[in-house]
Amino acid sequence: MAVVVGFIPTEVGFKALNAAHEEAQRRGGPLIVVNVLRDGVAEDPRHADEQQLEIARDQLRRATVRVEFRQEHTEDDIADVLLQVVEEEQAELLVLGVRRHQDLARHLLGLTVQKLLISADSEVLVV
């Protein structure tokens, strides 16, 4: 069954990518790696450039399941894009990386993560 990972090019994003890879291997894949680009936002640390995507591809070169990279654009809600991919792929699991803060609960209640936890038709793994 498909595993979708919302990928951001940060330390925690690469940890989420690793976890998603392990889950895709365990479940028989495929692994869909999604980086969402916010239209109209030039400088966003969540946007992966070609070099960062190549690092992620290198990390997954030995995968025994099909791996697909997608950069999706949105003017609105990142969560909606990820939910759409989960639905399209009939994914069994959505993997998210959450930044480490002293007050993790505050971050987990962020709008994007909260919406994904509540609305996803799949299991959600937060790394």
Long-range contacts (C-beta under 8 A, 24 or more apart in sequence): 1-27, 1-28, 1-90, 1-91, 1-92, 1-93, 2-29, 2-30, 2-31, 2-32, 2-89, 2-90, 2-91, 2-92, 2-93, 3-27, 3-29, 3-30, 3-31, 3-32, 3-91, 3-92, 3-93, 3-94, 3-95, 4-32, 4-34, 4-82, 4-85, 4-86, 4-89, 4-91, 4-93, 4-94, 4-95, 4-122, 5-31, 5-32, 5-33, 5-34, 5-94, 5-95, 5-96, 6-34, 6-35, 6-36, 6-78, 6-82, 6-94, 6-95, 6-96, 6-97, 6-116, 7-33, 7-34, 7-35, 7-48, 7-56, 7-97, 8-35, 8-45, 8-46, 8-48, 8-97, 9-35, 9-45, 9-46, 9-47, 9-48, 9-49, 9-52, 9-53, 9-55, 9-56, 10-45, 10-46, 10-97, 10-99, 12-97, 12-98, 12-99, 12-100, 12-127, 13-97, 14-55, 14-56, 14-59, 14-97, 15-97, 15-127, 16-95, 16-96, 16-97, 16-127, 17-56, 17-59, 17-60, 17-97, 18-59, 19-95, 19-125, 19-127, 20-93, 20-95, 20-125, 21-59, 21-60, 21-63, 23-93, 23-95, 23-125, 24-63, 24-65, 24-67, 25-63, 25-64, 25-65, 27-92, 27-93, 28-65, 29-63, 29-64, 29-65, 29-66, 29-67, 30-65, 30-66, 30-67, 30-68, 30-89, 31-60, 31-63, 31-65, 31-66, 31-67, 31-68, 32-68, 32-70, 32-85, 32-89, 32-91, 33-60, 33-67, 33-68, 33-69, 33-70, 34-70, 34-71, 34-72, 34-81, 34-82, 34-85, 35-69, 35-70, 35-71, 35-72, 36-71, 36-72, 36-73, 36-74, 36-78, 36-81, 36-82, 37-71, 37-72, 37-73, 37-74, 38-73, 38-74, 38-75, 38-78, 39-73, 39-74, 39-75, 40-75, 46-78, 77-112, 77-115, 78-112, 79-111, 79-112, 79-115, 79-116, 79-119, 82-116, 82-120, 83-115, 83-116, 83-119, 83-120, 83-121, 86-120, 86-121, 86-122, 87-121, 91-122, 92-122, 92-123, 93-122, 93-123, 93-124, 93-125, 94-120, 94-122, 94-123, 94-124, 94-125, 95-124, 95-125, 95-127, 96-124, 96-125, 96-126, 96-127, 97-126, 97-127, 98-126, 98-127
